[in-house]
């Protein structure tokens, strides 16, 4: 039996308590993972300053070269896994698929995405720091190109990460941390320990000191301990999680995206031209990402648009995860799909709400060890319907009719907004809307990311505080 130990700053540790990681479709136990606890995390955090210190001994330019090499190793090499085991890239994708329910070809695509981010980390950091000399982050002070003294103070020697299991794509958010000379404290999702461990091994083999990374698999107490003892942390969860940490400067909470496509009055009559953009935004990556579209807002033609989208994605059936045409991810947590399905069934009973995909078969597909949710497109005759503000972890969207002049006051928080309009006044209002994080103007998929831009708040601004800095030229050289 494959055993995956806790990694205490690069040192393996086998716990007396073990958690089983099982195949979502067969129930087969694929590995045993040592279970950490909150007390262990608390004790080990005394070594957190060392994690940053060993990274500061390596110039950032050299770290960028190392992480680029790590990306190649992650994507192509056979790397250590657990106690005495190894894992090829193909085995990694198969194992990740087997425990998360994501089709294998999507797991392979996420590997390529992670490698791309690491290969282009120099450009990404240059963009995220607005062209700052990266040595200033390392020293803590320096002079900008325009000749002004600046200081950027690191707020934590490590970044804590409480990771989910539902989408391997979230790992791109923590890849820039090591090159900024900040250590990592990772609490993996229970079904997805694979990426943190493989990335750690790739980093170490490429030349990153093992003391810079710690991985603590476990239950909720471990996540709580990471958030408590790391001065800066990222967590992923639902709306309740986001609300819990709202306003907490130590925690950056990532929740549902409620991403949307808005068709302006000047373009909505041409909606057929944008059908593929709308469907792909909903459907790609099995709808699991916060950047997947969960709402299409239009002033008219809503029912026709919903019916056309339903006809395109509604007939999709679950396929085996190894099938290259497999497009739907399984729900591996017992009862989760049932709860979502019941919620949707309840919401569509409201007057003026129509499930346009119902004619293509049952939404919920039950299997012995897992469940599937087939694509669902809901028409809402106006924006007041309860389901118009919902988001679920599968290809789901509402098509909401709403006058253009009321859209921005009605859509609510939106991670990605693709606004298809050439109306200059509407574009100005969209630009000024503070509840939209990422704004696309034009026929762009919500899932089309520019890696050189912040995702949901800049990780650089989260980790480093800009402060006033002056020096006497006759007293100090910098």
N, C-alpha and C positions, 0 to 999 in steps of 0.2 A: 504494500500500500504506500503510495506517495505521501510523504509527510512534508508540509511546508511550515518551517519554524517561524517564530517571531524574529524580526531582525532588530536587535538593540544596537543601533549605530554600527551596523555591519557585522555584529556578532550574533550568530544563530542561537536561539534559545527555545528549547522544547518545553512546553507547558504540560502540566498534568491534565488540564482540561483541553479537550480537542473538539473541534467542530467539523462536521462532514460536509463536503461539497459534492452535490449529486448531479447527475445528468438529468436535465429538465424533462426529457421525453421517456427515459427508461427507468429512472430512479436509481441507476447504478451509482455507487459511491466512487468518485473519481480521485478524491484526495482527502486527507485529514489535515486540518490547519490548526496550529497551536493557538489557543485563545488567550489573549492578553487581558489585563484588567486595569482599572483606573489607577490603582496604587502603583503598578509597574511603570505606567506612563509618568506619573508624578515623580517617582524616584529617578527615572532616566533623564528627566528634563534638566537635571543639574549639569548634564553634559551638553546642553544645547549651545552654550557659547563656543564650545570647541568646534561644533559643526561649521559655524561661520569662520572661525579662525583658520581652520585647515583650508577652506576655500579662498580666503583672503591671501593665502600664501601663493596662490596661482593667479597670475594676471588675467583680467577678464578676457582679453583677446585670446589668450591660450585656452581659457575655458570654452570659448566659442568654438574653437577648433576641436576640442575634446567632445563637446556635445554633438557636433556634426558627425564625428566618428561614431559616437554612441547611437545616433539615429541609424546609421548603416548597419551596425551590429544588431540593433533591435529588430530591424526589418529583414535581415539576411542570415544571421549567424545562429548556430546551435549554442545556446547559453545554459548555464547552470540553473537548475530548478529544484528546490527542496534539498533533502538530505541525499546527496550523491547522485541525483538525477540530472538530466539535461532535457532541453526542449528545442525543437526546430521551429522555424516560423509557421510551417504548416500545422504542426502539432499545437502550437499556441492558438492559432485561429480556430482549430477544431475544438480545443478545450474551452476557449472563451465562448464559443457558440453553444457548446453543450451545457454550460452552466447559466448563461444569461438568457438563452432563448433566441438570440440574434442570429440570423442566417450567416453561414460561414463567409460568404462573399462580402457581406457587410463588415465582418470582423477584419478581413484582409484589407478592405478599403480604409478602415480606421487606422490600421497599421501604416498604410501609405501616408495618411494625413499626419500622423505623429512624426513620421520620418521627414516629411516636407517641412514641418514647423522647426524641427531641430536643424535641418540643413540650411534654413533661412533665418536662423536665430539672430544673426548679426543685423539683418535688415529689420527684423521685427523689433529688436531692442532700440535700434536707431530711431524707428518711428515712434515707439511708445515713450521714449525719453525726449522726443522732439529734437533729435540731433545732438543731445548732450554728449560730451566727451565721457565715455563710460568709466574712465579712470577716476572721475570725480565721485562716482558712486562708491568706488573702492576706497578712496582716501577720505571721503566725507566732505571735501571742500575743493575748490579750484577756481578757475577763471573761465567764463564763457567766451565763445568766439568773438563777441562784441566787446570784450575787455572788462566785464563786470564780475566781481567776486561772487561766488555762489557757494551754498552749502546744502548738501542733501544728507539727512541723518537717517540711518537705517533704524526702523522701529522695532525690529525683532531679529534675533540671530537665526530663527527658523520660521518657516510657514507651516502651520498645521493644516491638514486636509482631511475632511470627513467626506469620503467618496461614496457615490451611489453605485448600484449594480446595473441600472437600467440602460445606460448608454456609455460605451467605451470612449465616445468622442469627447467627454469632459476632461480627459487627461491632458488635452492640449493646453488647458489653462494653467497647469503647474509646471509645464516644461521650461518656461523662462526663468524659473526661480534659481536653480543652481548656477547659471551663468551670471546672475547678479550677486553671487557670493553669499547666498542665503541658504541654510540647510532645509531639509524636508522632514516632516513628521507626518506619515501617511496612515490613515485608518481606512483600509480597503472596504468596499462593499462586500457583503457576505457571499454573493455569487460571482464576484469579479476580483479575485486577488491577483489574477494573472498579469495584468498590465503593470501594476506597481512593482511586482517582483522582477518581471522581465526587464523593465526599464532600469531598475536599480542595478541589476547584473550588467546591463549594457553600459551604464554610466561607469561602474567600477572597472570593467574590462577596458574601457576607453581611457581611464586615467583619473577618474574622480575619486577622491579619498572616501573609503567606505564609512568613515566616521561622520560624513555629511548627511547620511540618510538613515532614518529609522522607520520601520513598518510594524504597526500594531494591529493585527486582525483581532476582532472581538465583537462584543455586543454594545449596547447603547452606552454603558458606563465608560467605555474606551473613548467613544466620540465625545462624551461630555468632558472627560479628562483632557483630551487634546484641546478643546475649546477653552477650558479653564486655564491651562498651563502654558499655552502658546500665546505670546503677546499679539500675534496676528494669525488668523485662521480663515479658511474658506469652508463652507458647508453647503450641501445640496439637499433640497427637500421640497415639500409642498408649500402652499400659501401660509400655513400655520408656522412653519419654520422661518419663513421670510419675515413674518410679522413679529415673531419672538425676538429676532436679533436686529430689527429695524432700529437704527440710531445707535447701535453698539459699534464704536470705532474699532474694536478689536476683531470683529467678525464681519466678513463679507458673505452674505447669504445669497445663494443662487436658487431660484425656485422656478415655477412655471413661467414660460415666456409670454404666453398670450399674444404670440406674433400674428400679424394680420396683413391682408392685402386690401387696399382701398382703391376702388375704381371711381375716378372723378366723373362728374356729370359730362365732361367733354369727351370721355372715352368709354363710358359704360355701354353705349349703343353698339360698340365694336367688341363686345366681350368675348366673342368666339375666337378672336385673334390671341387672346390671353389665356385660353382654356388650359393649355399645357403648362404654362407657368403656374397657374393656380393649383392644378392637380399635383405637379411635382413638388410644390411647396408643402403640400399636405402629406404626400405619400412617401417621399424618399426617406431612407433610413427607418422605414416602418413607423414613421411619425413619432419617434421616440425623443427627438431633440426639442429643446426649448426654442429653437429657431424654426421648427416646423410650423406652418400656418394653421392656426386654430379658428380663424374667422375671416371670411370674405365679406366686406361691407360695400354695399351698392345702394344707389338711390332708386333703381328700378331694374326690372328683368331678373329679380332675385330667384324666383321659382324656376325660370328657364335655366339659369346658371347652375342652380343646385341639381336639377335633373340631369344636365349635361355632365357635370362632375361625377354624379352618382353612376351614370352609364359607363363612364371611363374607368373608375376605380372600384365601383361597387361589386362587380363579379369576381374579384380576386379571392382565391381560396388559399388556405394554408398549404404549404409544401414542406417536405423534409428539409432540415437546415442545410444539408449538404448539396441540395439542388441549386444550381446557379441561378435559377429563375425564382427561387424562394424570395418573397417580398414582405412577409409578415413575421414579426418576432413573437415568440411565445410569452405568455404570462406564467412565470415560474413560482410565484408566491400563491399558495392555496387561498382561494376565496377572493383574490383581488379582482379578477376579471368579472366574477359574479356580481360584486358590489358595483363596479362601474356600469355593467350592463343594466342592473336594476335602476341605477340613478338615471341613466338615459331613458329607459322605458317610462319612468315616472315623469321626467321633464317633457317628453314628447306628447304627453296627454294634455298639455296646456293648449288652449285654443290658439290657432295661428301658427302652430309648429308642426312640421311634416318631416318624417324620416324618409327621404327620397331614395335611400338605399335598401329599404325594407323589402322591396320587390325582388331583390337579387339573392335572398336567402337569409338564414339566421345570422344575426350579428355575433352571437357567442357560439364558439365551437369548442366543445368539451373533449378532452383527451384524458387518458388514465392518470398521467402525472403532470399535466399542464393544461392550459387553456389558450385559445386564440380569440382575438377580437377582429372581425373583418372590417374593412373600411366603412366609415359611416359619414354621410353628408346630410345635415339637417337644415331645412329651410325655416327661417323665422320672418314672419311678416313685418315685424318691427323690432327695434333694439331693446324693448322692455322685457322681452322673454328671458326667463331665468337661464335657459341653456345658452343664450347668446354670449354669456361671459364665462363659459366653462372650457376647460382644456383637459384632455385625457391622453394617456401614454400609448396611443396607437393612432393609425391614420383616421383622424376625426376632425371635422370642421363644421362650422355653421356658416350659412350664407344669410346675411342679415340685411334687410332693407331698412335704410335710414337716410333721411335727407342729407345732402352733403354738408349743409350749414350746421348740422347737429352731430356730425361724425366725431369730431375731435373731442367734444365734451362728453361723448357717450362711450367711446371705445375702451376707456380705462387704461391701466398700465400696459404698455406694449414694448416688448424687447426689440422686435424687428417689425418695422412698418414699411411695406413696399407700396408706395402710392403711385398709381398709374394715372398721371394727369399732367397736362401742360398749362393748366390754369395758374397763372402767376400769383394771384391772390391766395389760392388754396395752398400752393407751394410755400408761400411765406408763412402761412398759419401753421403748416406742418413743421417747418423749420423752427418755429418758436414754441412748439408743443413740448413742454418739459416732461411729459409722461411717456415720451417715445425715446428709447435708448439708441437704437440703430435705425437710421432713416435712409431708405432707398427711394429715389425719385425716378420713375420710369418703370418699364416692364421688366422687373428683376425678381427672381425667386427669393423668398425669404431665407432660404438655406444657402444662398450665395454669399459667403463671407470673404472679407478682405482681411487677411491675417495681419496686415500692418496697422490695423486699427484696434482700439480697445473693444473687448467683447461686451462686458457689462460692468463698467467701472475699470479704470486703469490699474493693473496690478502694480505698476511702478509707483503711482500716487498712493496706493494702499500700503506699500512697504517702506517708502521713503518720504520723509517730511522735509519740504523745502523751508529753509529758515534764513534769516538775515545773517550776513557774514561780511566782516570788514577786516582789513589788515593794514598795518603800517609798513609801507614799502621799505623804510629804512630799518625796520626791526625784523621783518619776516620775509622769507622767500617762499613762494608757492609755485 
